Amino acid sequence: MHLRHIALAILIIAIWGFNFVVIKVGLKELPPILLCAVRFFLAAFPAVFFIRRPAVPFYQVMAFGWVMFVFQFALLFSGMYAGTTAGLASLVLQVHVFFTVALAVVFLAEQPSVWQVIGALTSFSGIGLVAANTGGEISAFGLALIVGAAASWGVGNLLSKKLGKVDMLALVVWGSLVAWPPLLLLSYLLEQGSWNLEGFSHLSWSTIGAVGYIAYLSTVLGFAVWSWLLSHYPAATVAPFTLLVPVFGFASSALVLGEPIHQWKIAAAVLIIAGLCINLTGARIAMRLRPA
């Protein structure tokens, strides 16, 4: 990769890592599912008037939007609202990789490699360490919701794979279009007690900035640049950069929100990221080390 493209990839990863801190800021004044609805409304409009619908059947766009956006982010935001720090949320969500592998085995008859199995066991041992420390900075309910969000991301990855080569930015914009109405309805049904119309009309600038960041920087700009990088370089070159998301998540949550970084957090992060590294590079490294 060119140096400027490496810098661009790291910038997007930093935006996505810091996004977990921004979500925490937004959740101070908005209930989680409503925040999701506003996010995807803003991601869809006005972009949907200028970007053509992806060249796939509309029901596939709807399935993608519901699974990847409605279920994943409703669970993620609710999990963070239920008592999960930004740093831990950014870390636990990364196990979506292994849900993707497991679902591909079940539904696509793919055979996982030994390295993928080792990587999964390593990463989920890190999740076990997080579960063993529920209480102060993460609740059992919050952890369960975020693991559910990771599973939804895994299902969304399979749907993306079935779509084949598609304009990712268009998919995000039109997926956002079909996502915000059910999110708004879900918020009305589950969060009506937290709706404060008078309070919503006097949102702080920090909340407004958080909503703008989540919708435009993290969603529209992030996916647009990421899809551009994937169109110019092999996925195996671009994908490993996502390992840095929890690094930026932990660092920014500590600096901005003052979240402490305990030894068990570091150990869990090492296990989860090590498992992801084994999953991504284990087979290639083994091939290089094999005698000629």
N, C-alpha and C positions, 0 to 999 in steps of 0.2 A: 504493500500500500504506500501511496505517496504520503509524505510527512504531514501535509495539510489535511489529508483525508483521515489520517490517524487522529489528528487533533480534533477534527470534526466529530469522529466517532466518540472520542472521550468526552467532548462537550455534550453530546446527546445523552450519554450514560450519566454524566454529572447532573443534567436536567432531570433525568428519571430518578436518580438517587435522591436528589433534593426534593423531589415531588412528594415523598412520604412526609417530610417535615411540613410542606405546604398543606397537605391534606389535614394534618393535625391542626393547623391554624384555621382552616376552613370549617372544621368540625366544632369549633368553639361556639359558633353562632348559627350553624345550619345543621339539621339532622342528616345522617349519612346518606340515606337513599335519595333525599331531596338534593343534596349536593351532587350526587351522581347524575340526577336528571338535568340539573342546570349545566353541568359539565358537557353532557352530550348534546343538549340543545344548542349551546354555543359552538360546539365543534361542528354541528351540522349546518347552522345558519350563520352567515349567508353563503357558505362555501358550496352547499348543495345546488345552488342556482348556477354555479360556474364550472362544476366538475361533473362530467358525465357518469352515469351509473356504470359500475363494472360490467363487463360483457359476460355476465353469468345470469341464470334465472333469479328472479327477485326473491323467491323463497329461500335460496341459498344465502343471499345477502341478509335476509331476516334471521335465518338460523345463526349466522355468524354474529350479527349484532346482539341477539338475545343471549347467546352463550358467552361470547367474549366480553361483552360490555355490561349487559343487564346482570347476569348471574355473577360474573367474576368481580365486578367492581362494587356491586351491592354487598357482596360478602366481604370484600376487602375493607371497604369504608366502614361497614358495620363492625367488623372485627377490630379495627383500630378504635372505633368509638366505644366498643365494649371493654377496652382496657388493654391495648397493646401499644407499646412504644413504636415510634417511627422506625428506629433502627432494626428492631426485631421483625417488624412487618416486612421491611425490605429484604430481610434475610430469608424468612420462612417462605415467602412467595416464590423464591427461586426453585423450589422443588417441583414446580410445574413441569420441568424438563423430564422428570421421572414418571410423572403421571402420563405425559405424552408417550413415553416409551412403553409403559404398561398398556395403555389403551391401543397403541399400534399393534401390540402382540395379540390382544383380544379380538380387535375388529379388522385389522389388516393382515393378520397372520404373519407379521414380521417376527423374526427370531432375534431376541436380544443377544448381544455379545457378552462374553464373560466380563469384559470391562464395564459394560453398562450395568450389569448386576452388582459388581463390586462398588461402582460409583453410587448406585442407589442405596445400597446397604450403608455405605459411609455417610452419605448425606442424611439419611433418615435416623442414623444414630445421633446426628446433630440435632434433629427435630426432637428426638427423645430427651436429649439434654435440656432443650428449651422447655419441654413438657414437665420435666422434673423440677423446674424452677418457676412454675406458675405461682402467681400470688401477687407480688409487688408490682412488677412491670409488665406482666402479661397474665391475663386470666385464661382459665381453661376454655371458657366459651369463646373468647377472642381468638385463641390459638386454633380452635376447631373451625371457626369461620374463615380464617385466613388459609388454612389447609384446604378448605372447601373452595376458596377462590383459586388456589393453585390448581386444583382438580378441574375447575371450569376452564382455566387457561389451557390445560392439557387437551380438553375436548375441543376448544376453539382452535388449537393448533392442528388437530386432525381435520376439522372442517376446512381450514385454510389449505391443508395439503390436498384435499379432494377438489378444491377449486382450481388447483394448478396455478399457472402463471397468470396473475391478475394485477391490475393497478392497485397497489396497496393503499395509496392515499385516497383513491376513490372508494375503496372498500371501507376505510375508516370513516370517511365522511358519510357515506350512505348507511353504514352500520350504525353510526351515531344517530342518524335520522330515525331509524326504526327502534332505537334503544330508549330514547328519552320519554316517549309516551307511556310505555309500561312501567318505567321507573317512577314517573310522576304519579301514576295510578297506585303503584305499590306503596309509595310514600304516603299518599292520602289514606290508604287503608291501614297502614301500620304505624304511621308517625303523625297522624292528625293532631294528637295531643301536644306535639312539639311544634306545630305550625303556629307561628306568631306573626300575623300579617303586619302588625304595627312595627314589630321588631325587624322584620325583613325589609321594611322601607327605610330603616335607619342602620343598615349594616355598616360596620367599620370599614375603613379603607384597607385594612389588612385582610379582611375577609373578601372584599371585592378583588383585591390583588391576587389572593389565593385562587379564587375562581377563575380569573383570567389566566393565571399561570397553568392551572390544571387543564383548562380547555385548549388554550392556544399553544403554549410552549410544550407541555408534556404530550398532548394528544396530537394536534395537527402538525406542528413543526417537527416534533419528535419522530412520528411515524413517517412523515414525508422524507426527512433526511435519511432515516434508517432504511426505507425502501429504496432510496436512491443509491445508498452504499451497497445494498444487497444486489442491485442491478448491475453494479460495476465490478464487484469482487465476489469470489466464491463465498457461500454461506459459512464454510469452515474457517474462513479468514475473519469474517465480521462477527459471527456469533460469540466467540470467546470474550469479546469486550463486555458482554452483559455480566460477566463474572464480577465486574467492578461496581455494579449497581449497589449491592449491600455495603461495599466499602464506602462509597459516597453517602449512602443512607446512614451508616453508623457515624461517620465523621460529622456530617451536617447536623444530625440529631443531637450529638454531644455538644457541638459548638453553638447551635442556635437555641435548642430547647433545654440544654443542660442535662441531658440524659446520661447517667453514669455508665461507663463501660466496665462491667465486672469481668472477672476471670472466666466465669462460666459462659459469658457471652462470647468472649474471644475464642474459647474452645469450641463452642457451637458453630461459630462462623468459620473456623478452620476446617471443621468436619464437613460442613455443608459445601463450602467452596472447593475443598479437596475432592469431594464426591463429584461435583460438577466438572472439575478439571479431568478426573479419571474418565468420566463419561465422554468428554469431548476429545481428549488427546491420548487416552490409554492405549488404544489399538495402534495408532500411528507411531507412538514412542516404542511400543513392543516390536513393531515391524523394523524400525531403524536399528534397534539393539540386537535383532536376530542375526546370527552369523551368516555371511554370504554363502 
